[in-house]
Amino acid sequence: MEQKFCQSCGMPLTNEILGTNADGSKNEDYCIYCYKDGKFLQDCTMDEMIEHCAQFVDEVNKGLPQPITKEEYIGQMKMYFPHLKRWRKELSIDDDTPENPALMGVKELIAKMADTLPITMISSVDEGGFPCTKAMLSPRVREGIKVFYFTTNTFSLRVAHYKANPKASIYFCDAEGFKGMMLRGTMEVLTDAKSKEMIWCDGDTQYYPGGVTDPNYCVLKFTAADGRFYSDFYPRSFVLE
């Protein structure tokens, strides 16, 4: 069975240490040391929780082939904890002042990278369950930072992947600025006339001789659910509402 972890402190969860809901039932997300009777037992920030957990590094080392220092353990938790349910911060596409200061400027960064970088990496899942990535021309049109439209060949392997499994990710990379932005979500394959006309550009006939009605021309619509970006030597995760 898949190992579950407390979504507050990261402790491996077993039935014996599951937290409890207000009605006394077991809570599947949190341990009894963090969550009891439907309430968190600690009123703390993520960094304070990390400091609390760091004191148990000796216990952690008992299960590791090579011990780590307290500082290394703290560094690992700072990368891991933002993914936990309790600490995961939502970035609303309509909210310019997210609660987490670490996410300030994310909207602007995503928009700038999408609008200025010439290449976007897109990934699909193949029939064997493996990720497949390729370089694409950057999105022709975007709706805020949640929806992006690309052009591609209807009869391509990528389109076949998305028709079978819509799970996808796109990645923007600013090599000079040492920044990376990954968005996860779903990819739709659109072949209707309105969508094709919306992103058609002069010069596309070099790729699609039949023009906007060329049967080998289609649109990929990517809708983001969450993301992760890296800048200033620090990764941060976020959720898009």
Backbone torsions as a table, in degrees:
resi	resn	phi	psi	omega
1	MET	NA	150.7	179.6
2	GLU	-68.5	131.3	178.5
3	GLN	-72.6	129.7	176.9
4	LYS	-103.4	153.2	-178.5
5	PHE	-128.3	148.2	177.4
6	CYS	-58.3	130.1	-177.3
7	GLN	-83.9	17.2	174.7
8	SER	-122.1	-48.4	-176.6
9	CYS	-113.2	-9.6	178.2
10	GLY	85.2	2.6	-179.2
11	MET	-66.8	139.5	174.6
12	PRO	-59.1	134.5	-176.7
13	LEU	-96.5	136.6	169.4
14	THR	-128.7	164.9	-178.9
15	ASN	-58.9	-30.1	-176.3
16	GLU	-70.0	-25.6	-175.5
17	ILE	-116.8	18.8	176.9
18	LEU	-67.0	140.8	175.0
19	GLY	-69.1	177.2	-177.4
20	THR	-125.1	147.1	176.0
21	ASN	-84.5	176.0	-177.6
22	ALA	-60.6	-30.0	-179.9
23	ASP	-88.4	5.5	178.2
24	GLY	91.5	-8.4	179.0
25	SER	-72.7	161.4	-178.9
26	LYS	-72.0	141.1	174.8
27	ASN	-102.2	126.3	-173.4
28	GLU	-82.4	-6.8	-174.8
29	ASP	-101.8	-26.7	-171.2
30	TYR	-128.2	155.1	177.5
31	CYS	-86.2	165.0	-177.3
32	ILE	-68.4	-19.0	-180.0
33	TYR	-81.3	-15.3	179.7
34	CYS	-110.1	-28.7	-169.1
35	TYR	-141.7	122.5	-178.7
36	LYS	-146.2	135.9	178.3
37	ASP	55.3	36.2	175.7
38	GLY	79.3	13.9	-179.2
39	LYS	-136.9	148.4	172.4
40	PHE	-73.4	139.9	-178.1
41	LEU	-83.4	-16.7	179.9
42	GLN	-121.2	131.3	172.6
43	ASP	-97.7	91.8	-172.0
44	CYS	-146.1	167.3	174.9
45	THR	-89.2	170.3	176.9
46	MET	-61.1	-42.7	-179.6
47	ASP	-64.4	-36.2	177.9
48	GLU	-68.0	-36.8	176.8
49	MET	-65.9	-40.0	177.8
50	ILE	-61.3	-44.1	178.5
51	GLU	-61.7	-39.2	178.5
52	HIS	-63.8	-46.0	-178.1
53	CYS	-68.3	-29.2	-176.1
54	ALA	-63.1	-23.4	-179.0
55	GLN	-70.3	-12.7	-179.3
56	PHE	-101.1	21.5	-177.5
57	VAL	-60.1	-31.4	179.1
58	ASP	-64.1	-37.0	177.3
59	GLU	-67.9	-39.0	178.0
60	VAL	-62.0	-41.2	-177.0
61	ASN	-64.8	-23.0	179.4
62	LYS	-63.7	-25.7	-179.6
63	GLY	-101.9	8.8	-177.8
64	LEU	-109.4	142.4	177.8
65	PRO	-67.4	-27.7	178.8
66	GLN	-135.8	121.4	-176.1
67	PRO	-61.2	152.0	175.0
68	ILE	-119.4	157.5	178.9
69	THR	-82.4	166.9	176.9
70	LYS	-60.9	-39.3	-180.0
71	GLU	-64.8	-40.9	178.3
72	GLU	-65.5	-38.9	179.4
73	TYR	-64.4	-42.1	177.5
74	ILE	-62.2	-42.1	178.6
75	GLY	-60.8	-40.9	179.1
76	GLN	-66.2	-41.4	-179.7
77	MET	-66.7	-33.9	179.8
78	LYS	-66.8	-24.6	175.8
79	MET	-85.4	-31.7	-173.5
80	TYR	-87.5	-41.4	-172.0
81	PHE	-61.5	-35.0	179.3
82	PRO	-59.6	-15.8	178.6
83	HIS	-87.5	-14.5	-178.2
84	LEU	-74.2	146.5	-173.1
85	LYS	-54.8	-41.6	-176.4
86	ARG	-67.0	-32.6	-171.8
87	TRP	-104.8	-8.9	-178.4
88	ARG	-66.8	124.2	-178.2
89	LYS	-98.7	139.2	178.3
90	GLU	-93.7	134.4	174.6
91	LEU	-108.3	106.8	179.7
92	SER	-78.2	135.8	-180.0
93	ILE	-67.8	-10.9	177.6
94	ASP	-105.7	4.3	-174.9
95	ASP	-112.1	113.1	-179.3
96	ASP	-87.4	-4.8	-179.0
97	THR	-130.2	70.9	179.5
98	PRO	-60.7	151.8	-177.7
99	GLU	-60.6	-38.3	-176.3
100	ASN	-85.8	113.5	-178.9
101	PRO	-58.5	-25.2	-179.2
102	ALA	-65.4	-16.9	-178.8
103	LEU	-99.0	0.7	179.1
104	MET	-60.2	134.0	177.6
105	GLY	86.6	-0.2	-177.9
106	VAL	-63.6	-43.8	-179.4
107	LYS	-57.1	-47.4	-177.8
108	GLU	-64.9	-38.8	-179.1
109	LEU	-66.1	-44.6	179.0
110	ILE	-61.3	-46.7	-178.6
111	ALA	-61.8	-43.7	-178.6
112	LYS	-64.0	-44.1	-179.0
113	MET	-66.0	-40.8	-179.7
114	ALA	-65.9	-34.7	-175.3
115	ASP	-85.4	-22.9	-172.5
116	THR	-113.0	-27.2	-179.0
117	LEU	-77.8	135.5	-175.6
118	PRO	-75.9	-23.1	-174.7
119	ILE	-124.9	139.3	172.3
120	THR	-124.2	135.8	175.0
121	MET	-89.6	131.0	176.9
122	ILE	-121.6	145.6	-177.6
123	SER	-125.6	145.6	176.2
124	SER	-131.7	175.3	178.1
125	VAL	-113.9	125.9	-177.2
126	ASP	-84.4	-178.2	-175.6
127	GLU	-65.4	-19.1	178.0
128	GLY	-94.5	1.7	179.6
129	GLY	87.5	8.0	-179.5
130	PHE	-91.9	145.3	176.1
131	PRO	-73.3	140.8	177.2
132	CYS	-127.0	129.6	-174.9
133	THR	-124.3	142.8	175.7
134	LYS	-146.7	158.7	177.6
135	ALA	-85.5	136.7	178.9
136	MET	-129.3	156.8	168.2
137	LEU	-63.5	142.5	-175.0
138	SER	-60.0	161.0	-174.4
139	PRO	-56.2	139.7	179.3
140	ARG	-75.3	-38.6	-177.1
141	VAL	-139.9	146.8	173.0
142	ARG	-138.3	152.6	174.8
143	GLU	-113.2	99.1	-173.9
144	GLY	61.3	-133.0	178.0
145	ILE	-119.0	18.7	-176.6
146	LYS	-109.4	-33.7	-175.9
147	VAL	-123.6	131.5	-177.9
148	PHE	-132.2	140.3	-178.9
149	TYR	-116.1	130.1	177.9
150	PHE	-121.3	159.4	173.4
151	THR	-109.9	143.8	179.5
152	THR	-159.5	-178.4	-178.6
153	ASN	-87.6	130.0	-179.2
154	THR	-57.4	-36.4	-173.2
155	PHE	-97.5	21.5	-179.3
156	SER	-81.6	159.7	177.1
157	LEU	-62.2	-36.5	-179.2
158	ARG	-60.3	-44.1	179.4
159	VAL	-63.2	-39.7	177.5
160	ALA	-61.1	-40.4	177.8
161	HIS	-60.4	-49.0	-175.7
162	TYR	-67.4	-32.4	177.3
163	LYS	-67.2	-33.3	-179.9
164	ALA	-83.4	-33.3	-178.1
165	ASN	-149.5	108.6	-174.8
166	PRO	-75.7	-5.9	179.4
167	LYS	-61.3	135.1	-174.7
168	ALA	-155.0	166.3	170.8
169	SER	-144.6	154.3	173.7
170	ILE	-128.9	151.0	-174.2
171	TYR	-138.9	126.4	175.1
172	PHE	-105.6	134.3	-177.8
173	CYS	-129.3	120.9	174.1
174	ASP	-103.7	91.4	-174.3
175	ALA	-63.6	-39.7	-178.6
176	GLU	-68.1	-39.0	179.4
177	GLY	-87.7	-1.6	179.7
178	PHE	54.9	49.4	179.0
179	LYS	-127.2	144.4	177.1
180	GLY	-137.5	142.7	-178.7
181	MET	-134.1	117.2	178.8
182	MET	-112.8	132.2	175.5
183	LEU	-119.8	134.5	176.4
184	ARG	-110.0	147.4	178.7
185	GLY	176.5	-140.0	-178.6
186	THR	-129.9	153.2	-179.5
187	MET	-121.2	126.1	175.4
188	GLU	-103.5	144.8	174.7
189	VAL	-101.0	116.1	-176.7
190	LEU	-110.8	131.8	179.0
191	THR	-125.9	7.5	-179.6
192	ASP	-73.2	154.1	-175.1
193	ALA	-61.5	-39.4	-177.4
194	LYS	-62.6	-45.2	-179.6
195	SER	-66.9	-40.8	-179.0
196	LYS	-66.4	-39.3	179.0
197	GLU	-69.7	-32.2	-176.0
198	MET	-60.9	-37.5	-175.3
199	ILE	-111.6	7.1	178.5
200	TRP	-66.8	137.7	179.5
201	CYS	-125.5	153.5	173.8
202	ASP	-58.6	135.7	-179.7
203	GLY	98.6	-10.1	-179.4
204	ASP	-68.4	-13.7	179.5
205	THR	-66.0	-18.5	176.1
206	GLN	-66.7	-24.1	176.8
207	TYR	-98.8	-33.5	-176.3
208	TYR	-129.6	86.6	-175.6
209	PRO	-56.1	-26.2	-178.4
210	GLY	-80.9	3.0	179.5
211	GLY	77.9	-160.1	-174.5
212	VAL	-63.3	-21.0	179.3
213	THR	-95.2	3.8	178.7
214	ASP	-55.1	125.6	-177.4
215	PRO	-63.9	-18.2	179.9
216	ASN	-91.1	7.5	178.5
217	TYR	-107.7	126.8	177.2
218	CYS	-145.1	175.6	-176.5
219	VAL	-118.9	137.8	172.2
220	LEU	-105.2	124.6	178.8
221	LYS	-110.3	111.9	-179.9
222	PHE	-100.3	129.2	177.1
223	THR	-117.3	118.2	-175.2
224	ALA	-81.9	144.0	175.2
225	ALA	-111.2	-40.6	178.3
226	ASP	-154.2	179.7	-177.7
227	GLY	-164.1	177.1	180.0
228	ARG	-152.5	134.2	178.5
229	PHE	-132.2	156.3	-176.0
230	TYR	-128.2	124.4	174.6
231	SER	-158.5	155.0	179.3
232	ASP	55.0	34.4	177.6
233	PHE	62.9	29.8	-175.9
234	TYR	-144.9	123.8	178.1
235	PRO	-88.8	145.8	176.8
236	ARG	-137.9	143.8	-179.4
237	SER	-114.9	156.4	-179.2
238	PHE	-156.4	163.2	177.7
239	VAL	-119.7	139.0	177.3
240	LEU	-101.0	126.1	179.4
241	GLU	-74.0	NA	NA
